[in-house]
Amino acid sequence: MNLPVFYDEKELAFLIHVDLGRIKMLSKFSHRYYKKYKIPKSNGNLREIRQPRKDLKGIQAWILRNILDKLSPSLYATAYIRKKNISVNVSPHCSNRYFICLDLEEFFPSISIRRIAKVFSLIGYSKKAASILAMLSTCNGSLPQGAVTSPSLSNLIAAKLDRRIAGYTSRRNIIYTRYADDITLSSNNRNVLCQSLSIIIKIIRSEHFKSNMDKLRVLGPRRRCSITGLVKNNSEPKFGIGKKKKRQMRAIMHHLLFHLSADKRYKNEESIIGWLSYLKGVDRGSFEQMNNYWNRLISKSNSV
């Protein structure tokens, strides 16, 4: 893997061209170098974000680029990985009719500094070097949501969880994927799928994660199937943004270009172009429809 080699703070400081005293301060008192704020979740609750200061963020970026980016997460992880997105997360489930969606509660904060240090030890770093890297990647003893290293580390920590669940489900013709803290299971056999849930929850617990049972969803052909933001049309085996979202976006586009009203999220043409770019990656068919509609509106608005 050609990972950088160091044994203590002095050698790490030399590698990344940072003052030794600075490295010691940032590793031993990392909690002092985060800006803390909260953002609303979709359910109305607040999510705590810890944004590292510029100097700490720079060191974390070095760890990400030179160490973590060279490691491979499990095949079942689909978030925070180059060339993977929510479309890759749902595509293995397209041919199935029954789904269980399960959320891992407090996913990042539940990952302790001890577990992070173990990851670095397993890839060959000494106990001292692994401890230094873990301290630079955590805040108050756990993985902070906001650090640039946290997404990759969370996938590496959850790799054993992925292997265990996939090993159990594959023998039962159940498809498993994980998008960050969102677990998706699907099958064409409703009974087998539901009977597997209790074992899967036990596996999650034994891997030191916690299932958020308030967010548990069991979906079938008679219910609208929405997984990580994409919707399955029961008449055909594919996921997309859904008819409702397309109607909403057509109205937003029309109102924006003809100055009728402004949406809070899509306030200008750049935001619409950004959404179309996202759509191109997750639902190509809908992208072509919506992009054509957007271009027709632009032509119409320019002629008014």
Phi, psi and chi 1 to 4 in degrees:
 res  aa     phi    psi   chi1   chi2   chi3   chi4
   1 MET       -  -15.3  -72.1 -174.5  -72.1      -
   2 ASN    57.5   52.9 -166.2   26.6      -      -
   3 LEU   -83.8  148.8  -60.3  176.4      -      -
   4 PRO   -64.0  141.8   21.6  -31.8      -      -
   5 VAL  -108.5  131.3  178.0      -      -      -
   6 PHE  -158.1  160.4   71.1   95.8      -      -
   7 TYR  -122.0  -18.6  -63.2   95.2      -      -
   8 ASP  -153.1 -178.0   55.0   24.1      -      -
   9 GLU   -61.4  -36.5  -68.5   99.5  -28.3      -
  10 LYS   -62.6  -45.7 -174.9  176.8 -179.6 -180.0
  11 GLU   -70.6  -33.8  -67.4 -175.5    6.2      -
  12 LEU   -67.1  -42.5  177.6   60.7      -      -
  13 ALA   -59.0  -39.8      -      -      -      -
  14 PHE   -66.0  -41.2  176.6   79.4      -      -
  15 LEU   -61.7  -43.2  -90.7  177.9      -      -
  16 ILE  -103.3    5.8   60.8  179.3      -      -
  17 HIS    59.0   48.9  -50.9  -67.9      -      -
  18 VAL  -125.2  143.5  173.6      -      -      -
  19 ASP   -56.8  136.6  178.6   72.7      -      -
  20 LEU   -57.9  -43.6  174.4   58.9      -      -
  21 GLY   -61.3  -34.4      -      -      -      -
  22 ARG   -68.0  -42.8 -160.7   71.4 -174.9  143.9
  23 ILE   -59.4  -44.2  -73.8  -75.9      -      -
  24 LYS   -63.4  -42.8  -71.2 -177.2  175.7 -179.7
  25 MET   -65.3  -44.9  -74.9  -67.3  -68.1      -
  26 LEU   -68.3  -31.1  -70.0  170.3      -      -
  27 SER   -81.5  -43.8   60.1      -      -      -
  28 LYS   -79.1  -27.2  -67.8  179.0 -179.6  177.6
  29 PHE  -128.2   43.2  -54.8  102.0      -      -
  30 SER   -59.2  -30.4   63.0      -      -      -
  31 HIS   -61.7  -20.9   61.9  -80.0      -      -
  32 ARG   -77.4  -12.3  -61.8  178.9 -178.4  175.8
  33 TYR  -111.1   32.4  -61.2   91.0      -      -
  34 TYR  -125.9  140.7  -75.1   89.2      -      -
  35 LYS   -95.0  125.5  176.6 -175.4  176.7 -177.7
  36 LYS  -105.4  131.8 -175.8  171.9   71.4  173.9
  37 TYR  -152.5  171.3   58.5   94.0      -      -
  38 LYS  -125.4  144.7  -65.3 -176.9  178.4 -178.1
  39 ILE  -126.1  150.3   60.1  173.3      -      -
  40 PRO   -73.4  140.2   23.3  -31.2      -      -
  41 LYS   -86.6  171.5  -63.3 -177.7 -177.6  180.0
  42 SER   -65.9  -24.9   57.3      -      -      -
  43 ASN   -89.2    3.9   61.1    6.0      -      -
  44 GLY    97.4  -17.7      -      -      -      -
  45 ASN   -74.9  173.8  -65.1  -29.2      -      -
  46 LEU  -109.2  140.6  -65.4  175.2      -      -
  47 ARG  -106.7  129.2 -174.4 -169.1  -51.9  -82.2
  48 GLU   -85.6  125.3 -176.1  173.4  -84.9      -
  49 ILE  -110.2  134.1  -57.8  -64.3      -      -
  50 ARG  -117.4  107.1  -68.1  179.9  179.5  -91.2
  51 GLN   -96.1  119.2 -178.4  179.9  -17.8      -
  52 PRO   -69.2  148.1   25.2  -33.4      -      -
  53 ARG   -66.4  163.0 -104.5  176.9   45.5  172.9
  54 LYS   -54.4  -44.3 -173.3  176.6  180.0  179.6
  55 ASP   -68.8  -40.9   43.3    1.2      -      -
  56 LEU   -69.4  -39.7  178.9   57.3      -      -
  57 LYS   -60.9  -37.5 -175.4  177.3 -179.8  179.6
  58 GLY   -63.1  -41.1      -      -      -      -
  59 ILE   -68.5  -40.9  -66.1  172.9      -      -
  60 GLN   -62.5  -38.1  -70.7  175.9  -11.3      -
  61 ALA   -63.5  -36.5      -      -      -      -
  62 TRP   -65.4  -43.2 -176.9   90.3      -      -
  63 ILE   -61.7  -42.7  -65.7  170.8      -      -
  64 LEU   -63.3  -48.6  176.8   66.2      -      -
  65 ARG   -70.9  -41.2 -175.5  171.7   58.8 -106.4
  66 ASN   -94.6  -17.0  -67.8  -80.7      -      -
  67 ILE  -123.7  -62.5  -59.8  174.9      -      -
  68 LEU   -67.5  -37.2  -61.2  177.8      -      -
  69 ASP   -66.3  -15.8  -81.3   -8.5      -      -
  70 LYS   -90.6   -2.8  -63.3  178.5 -179.5 -179.5
  71 LEU  -102.9  150.6  -53.3  175.7      -      -
  72 SER  -106.8  125.6  -60.4      -      -      -
  73 PRO   -75.1  179.6   28.4  -32.8      -      -
  74 SER   -69.9  161.1   78.4      -      -      -
  75 LEU   -66.2  -20.0  -64.1  173.8      -      -
  76 TYR   -91.7   -8.4  -51.9   95.2      -      -
  77 ALA   -85.2  132.7      -      -      -      -
  78 THR  -125.5   -2.9   57.2      -      -      -
  79 ALA  -101.9  151.9      -      -      -      -
  80 TYR    63.9   25.7  -43.1  129.4      -      -
  81 ILE  -124.9  132.9  -59.1  169.4      -      -
  82 ARG   -57.9  134.1 -164.5  173.2  -70.9  112.6
  83 LYS    71.7   12.9  -64.9 -176.3  179.7  179.6
  84 LYS  -122.0  146.6  -73.9 -168.8  176.2 -176.3
  85 ASN  -152.1 -168.4   55.9   28.1      -      -
  86 ILE   -65.9  -24.8   56.2  174.3      -      -
  87 SER   -66.9  -40.6  179.5      -      -      -
  88 VAL   -65.7  -33.1  175.2      -      -      -
  89 ASN   -66.3  -38.9 -176.7   62.6      -      -
  90 VAL   -92.9  -21.1  -61.1      -      -      -
  91 SER   -58.5  -36.0   59.6      -      -      -
  92 PRO   -64.8  -17.2  -21.6   33.8      -      -
  93 HIS   -94.9   -1.4  -57.0  -83.0      -      -
  94 CYS   -57.5  -35.6  -76.7      -      -      -
  95 SER   -87.2   -1.2  -62.4      -      -      -
  96 ASN   -96.9  160.2  -72.3  -24.5      -      -
  97 ARG  -110.9  -21.0  -60.0  170.1   64.2 -135.3
  98 TYR  -121.8  140.1  -60.5   98.7      -      -
  99 PHE  -137.9  145.9  -53.3   85.4      -      -
 100 ILE  -123.9  126.3  -71.3  179.2      -      -
 101 CYS  -113.4  125.9  -60.5      -      -      -
 102 LEU  -132.1  140.1 -170.7   61.2      -      -
 103 ASP  -110.7  137.5 -178.8   80.9      -      -
 104 LEU   -88.9  119.9  -61.3  177.4      -      -
 105 GLU   -74.4  134.8 -169.4  169.5  -12.0      -
 106 GLU    47.9   54.6  -63.3  -65.3  -38.5      -
 107 PHE   -55.6  -57.6 -178.0   50.3      -      -
 108 PHE   -65.6  -53.9  -79.6   16.4      -      -
 109 PRO   -60.8  -22.7  -22.8   34.1      -      -
 110 SER   -75.7   -9.3   69.3      -      -      -
 111 ILE   -92.5  115.0  -61.4  173.2      -      -
 112 SER   -85.0  162.2   67.5      -      -      -
 113 ILE   -62.3  -31.4 -172.9  172.2      -      -
 114 ARG   -62.3  -41.8  178.3 -175.3   60.7   81.2
 115 ARG   -69.9  -35.1  -63.0  172.4   74.6 -174.6
 116 ILE   -65.7  -44.5  -61.2  -59.5      -      -
 117 ALA   -60.8  -36.5      -      -      -      -
 118 LYS   -63.9  -38.4 -173.0  175.9 -179.9 -179.5
 119 VAL   -58.4  -47.7  165.9      -      -      -
 120 PHE   -67.5  -33.1  -71.6  117.3      -      -
 121 SER   -66.2  -40.7  -66.6      -      -      -
 122 LEU   -66.1  -23.8  -72.3  172.5      -      -
 123 ILE   -94.3    6.8   59.6  175.1      -      -
 124 GLY   116.5   -2.8      -      -      -      -
 125 TYR   -79.9  146.6  -76.7  100.2      -      -
 126 SER   -64.0  164.9   66.7      -      -      -
 127 LYS   -57.0  -41.9 -174.6  175.5 -179.5 -179.7
 128 LYS   -68.6  -45.0 -176.4  172.4 -179.1   61.2
 129 ALA   -64.4  -41.3      -      -      -      -
 130 ALA   -63.8  -38.0      -      -      -      -
 131 SER   -65.5  -40.9  176.5      -      -      -
 132 ILE   -62.5  -47.4  -65.3  166.2      -      -
 133 LEU   -62.9  -38.7  -69.5  168.7      -      -
 134 ALA   -66.3  -41.6      -      -      -      -
 135 MET   -65.4  -36.1  -71.9 -170.3  -68.8      -
 136 LEU   -73.6  -16.1  -71.4  166.8      -      -
 137 SER  -105.7   -1.3  -55.3      -      -      -
 138 THR  -125.6  169.7   55.7      -      -      -
 139 CYS  -141.4  124.1  178.3      -      -      -
 140 ASN    54.0   37.2  -71.2  -29.8      -      -
 141 GLY    83.9    8.4      -      -      -      -
 142 SER  -146.2  173.5   64.2      -      -      -
 143 LEU   -78.3  120.4 -156.7   59.6      -      -
 144 PRO   -84.3  138.3   29.2  -30.7      -      -
 145 GLN   -81.9  107.7 -173.2  146.8   -9.7      -
 146 GLY   139.3  -23.7      -      -      -      -
 147 ALA   -75.9  142.4      -      -      -      -
 148 VAL   -69.8  -19.9  -64.5      -      -      -
 149 THR   -85.0  -17.8   42.9      -      -      -
 150 SER   -62.2  -44.8  -69.3      -      -      -
 151 PRO   -57.6  -48.7  -27.3   37.2      -      -
 152 SER   -64.5  -42.3  -70.3      -      -      -
 153 LEU   -64.2  -38.3  -76.2  168.9      -      -
 154 SER   -63.0  -39.3   70.5      -      -      -
 155 ASN   -65.8  -39.3  -87.5  -20.9      -      -
 156 LEU   -67.8  -39.9  -65.8  169.7      -      -
 157 ILE   -64.5  -39.4  -70.5  -68.4      -      -
 158 ALA   -83.9    1.9      -      -      -      -
 159 ALA   -61.9  -40.3      -      -      -      -
 160 LYS   -67.1  -40.2 -173.3 -179.7  175.9 -175.7
 161 LEU   -57.2  -46.3  171.4   72.6      -      -
 162 ASP   -59.6  -46.4  -67.4  -22.3      -      -
 163 ARG   -63.3  -41.2  -70.9 -165.9  -60.1  -90.3
 164 ARG   -68.9  -44.8  -71.8 -174.2   64.4 -169.5
 165 ILE   -66.3  -43.7  -66.2  179.8      -      -
 166 ALA   -64.0  -37.1      -      -      -      -
 167 GLY   -63.6  -39.2      -      -      -      -
 168 TYR   -72.6  -44.7  174.7   79.7      -      -
 169 THR   -75.3  -32.6   56.3      -      -      -
 170 SER   -63.6  -30.3   62.1      -      -      -
 171 ARG   -74.6   -9.1  -64.3 -169.7  -62.8  -89.5
 172 ARG  -117.9   15.7  -68.9  159.5  177.6   80.0
 173 ASN    57.2   38.2  -67.6  -39.7      -      -
 174 ILE  -108.5  132.6  -63.4  171.9      -      -
 175 ILE   -90.2  136.8  -59.5  -63.1      -      -
 176 TYR  -128.5  133.0  163.6   71.0      -      -
 177 THR  -141.1  159.1   59.0      -      -      -
 178 ARG  -135.1  124.0  179.2 -178.1   57.3   80.3
 179 TYR  -110.7   95.2 -170.2   84.3      -      -
 180 ALA    58.6 -112.1      -      -      -      -
 181 ASP   -97.1    5.5   56.9   -7.5      -      -
 182 ASP   -99.8  114.3  -69.6  -44.7      -      -
 183 ILE   -98.9  133.0  -74.4  175.7      -      -
 184 THR  -123.1  130.9  -56.4      -      -      -
 185 LEU  -126.3  139.5  -54.8  150.6      -      -
 186 SER  -147.0  154.6   69.2      -      -      -
 187 SER  -163.2  164.8  173.1      -      -      -
 188 ASN   -95.0   -1.4  -80.3  -41.9      -      -
 189 ASN  -111.9  101.8 -170.8  -38.3      -      -
 190 ARG   -61.0  -42.3 -175.2 -179.1 -174.9  -83.3
 191 ASN   -64.5  -46.4  -69.0  -24.2      -      -
 192 VAL   -61.4  -41.7  169.2      -      -      -
 193 LEU   -62.0  -49.7 -177.5   62.9      -      -
 194 CYS   -67.7  -36.3  -68.2      -      -      -
 195 GLN   -68.0  -23.5  -72.2  165.9    6.8      -
 196 SER   -79.6  -16.8  -60.6      -      -      -
 197 LEU   -59.1  -44.9 -179.3   59.0      -      -
 198 SER   -62.6  -38.2   60.9      -      -      -
 199 ILE   -67.5  -40.8  -60.2  -62.6      -      -
 200 ILE   -64.5  -39.5  -70.5  165.9      -      -
 201 ILE   -63.9  -37.7  -70.2  172.6      -      -
 202 LYS   -65.4  -39.4  -73.3  179.8 -178.1  178.2
 203 ILE   -62.9  -44.8  -66.7  172.7      -      -
 204 ILE   -57.7  -46.0  -69.1  169.9      -      -
 205 ARG   -64.8  -41.0 -170.3 -176.6  -54.4  122.6
 206 SER   -69.2  -19.6   68.2      -      -      -
 207 GLU   -94.6   16.1  -71.0  -60.4  -39.1      -
 208 HIS    66.4   31.5  -51.0  -70.4      -      -
 209 PHE  -115.7  166.6  -68.7  106.0      -      -
 210 LYS  -127.6  131.7 -175.8  178.1  179.1 -177.6
 211 SER   -80.6  133.7  -52.9      -      -      -
 212 ASN   -90.1   94.1 -172.6  -19.8      -      -
 213 MET   -68.5  -18.5  -58.8  -51.8  -69.1      -
 214 ASP   -68.0  -22.8  -69.0  -23.5      -      -
 215 LYS  -103.3    5.9  -70.1 -172.1  175.7 -178.1
 216 LEU   -64.5  130.1  172.9   66.6      -      -
 217 ARG  -131.1  131.8  -66.5 -178.2  -63.9  137.3
 218 VAL  -113.7  119.0 -179.5      -      -      -
 219 LEU  -119.9  146.7  -53.6  170.8      -      -
 220 GLY  -141.8 -172.7      -      -      -      -
 221 PRO   -59.3  -25.9  -22.0   32.1      -      -
 222 ARG   -90.4   -1.2  -64.0 -176.4 -179.8 -179.0
 223 ARG  -118.3  149.9  -65.6 -167.8   61.7 -176.8
 224 ARG   -64.2  124.2  179.8  175.7 -179.8  -91.9
 225 CYS  -101.2  106.0 -179.7      -      -      -
 226 SER  -119.0  121.4  175.1      -      -      -
 227 ILE  -128.5  123.3  -61.3  175.2      -      -
 228 THR    42.3   44.9   52.5      -      -      -
 229 GLY    89.3   -6.6      -      -      -      -
 230 LEU  -110.8  148.7  -64.4 -179.4      -      -
 231 VAL  -114.5  138.7  178.7      -      -      -
 232 LYS   -98.6  126.7 -173.6  174.8 -171.7  -66.5
 233 ASN   -85.3  119.2 -179.3  -10.3      -      -
 234 ASN   -62.7  -19.1  -70.2  -36.5      -      -
 235 SER   -81.3  -12.1   63.9      -      -      -
 236 GLU  -149.3  148.0   52.4 -176.3  -59.0      -
 237 PRO   -82.9   69.0   31.0  -34.1      -      -
 238 LYS  -155.6  158.4   70.6  173.3 -174.3  176.5
 239 PHE  -106.5  146.8  -77.9   83.2      -      -
 240 GLY  -154.6 -168.9      -      -      -      -
 241 ILE   -78.7  -17.8   59.7  167.6      -      -
 242 GLY    91.1  156.3      -      -      -      -
 243 LYS   -66.0  -37.0  -66.5  179.0 -179.5  178.9
 244 LYS   -62.3  -45.1 -178.2  179.0  178.6 -179.0
 245 LYS   -65.4  -38.1 -177.0   64.5  175.3  179.6
 246 LYS   -65.2  -40.7  -76.9 -169.2  -85.7 -168.8
 247 ARG   -62.2  -43.9  -75.4 -163.0  -58.5  -91.4
 248 GLN   -60.8  -44.9  -70.8  174.6  -17.5      -
 249 MET   -70.8  -33.4  -69.9  -53.0  -61.8      -
 250 ARG   -61.8  -43.0  -75.2 -167.8 -172.5  100.4
 251 ALA   -64.5  -42.5      -      -      -      -
 252 ILE   -62.9  -45.0  -71.8  169.9      -      -
 253 MET   -60.6  -45.4  -69.2  172.9  174.1      -
 254 HIS   -63.8  -47.0 -175.9  -88.6      -      -
 255 HIS   -63.6  -38.4  -71.6  174.3      -      -
 256 LEU   -65.8  -49.5  174.7   66.1      -      -
 257 LEU   -70.6  -28.6  -74.7  178.0      -      -
 258 PHE  -104.5   16.0  -68.1   94.2      -      -
 259 HIS    55.9   36.5  -50.7  -70.4      -      -
 260 LEU   -84.1  -40.6  -59.7  175.7      -      -
 261 SER  -168.0  167.1   63.3      -      -      -
 262 ALA  -123.1  135.0      -      -      -      -
 263 ASP   -81.3  146.7 -177.1   82.9      -      -
 264 LYS   -62.5  -34.5  -69.8 -178.2  179.2  179.3
 265 ARG   -89.5  -37.7 -175.5  173.4  177.5 -176.9
 266 TYR  -111.6   85.8  -57.1  101.2      -      -
 267 LYS   -94.1  -14.9  -62.6  179.4  179.4  179.7
 268 ASN  -150.3  175.1   49.5   46.1      -      -
 269 GLU   -65.7  -32.6  -66.7 -173.0   27.6      -
 270 GLU   -62.1  -37.2  -71.9   75.6   15.9      -
 271 SER   -68.9  -34.9   61.2      -      -      -
 272 ILE   -67.0  -42.7  -63.0  -66.1      -      -
 273 ILE   -62.4  -38.5  -67.7  169.3      -      -
 274 GLY   -62.7  -41.7      -      -      -      -
 275 TRP   -66.0  -40.5  179.9   80.3      -      -
 276 LEU   -62.7  -36.0  -72.2  169.7      -      -
 277 SER   -64.5  -42.7  177.6      -      -      -
 278 TYR   -61.8  -45.0  152.7   80.1      -      -
 279 LEU   -61.3  -36.6 -176.2   59.8      -      -
 280 LYS   -59.7  -33.0 -173.9  177.0 -177.5  179.3
 281 GLY   -82.1  -21.6      -      -      -      -
 282 VAL  -113.6  -20.0  -59.2      -      -      -
 283 ASP  -155.2   84.6 -173.8  -11.3      -      -
 284 ARG   -62.2  -39.7 -171.0   60.8 -176.1 -109.9
 285 GLY   -62.2  -46.1      -      -      -      -
 286 SER   -67.8  -32.6  -67.1      -      -      -
 287 PHE   -59.5  -46.3  162.4   74.8      -      -
 288 GLU   -62.6  -40.7  -68.3  173.6   -1.3      -
 289 GLN   -63.5  -49.1  -66.5  174.4    7.3      -
 290 MET   -72.0  -34.5  -61.6  -58.6  -65.6      -
 291 ASN   -66.6  -41.5 -168.4   52.6      -      -
 292 ASN   -63.1  -41.6  -71.1  -22.7      -      -
 293 TYR   -62.6  -43.6  179.3   76.9      -      -
 294 TRP   -62.3  -43.6  174.3 -116.3      -      -
 295 ASN   -66.9  -36.2  -71.5  -30.2      -      -
 296 ARG   -66.7  -39.0  -71.9 -162.3  -56.1  -88.8
 297 LEU   -64.9  -41.1  -81.6 -178.0      -      -
 298 ILE   -60.1  -45.2  -69.4  174.8      -      -
 299 SER   -61.8  -41.7  -62.8      -      -      -
 300 LYS   -66.6  -42.0 -171.6  175.2  179.0 -179.5
 301 SER   -68.9  -32.8   65.2      -      -      -
 302 ASN   -71.0  -24.1  -71.1  -23.8      -      -
 303 SER   -88.9   -8.4   64.0      -      -      -
 304 VAL   -77.4      -  172.4      -      -      -
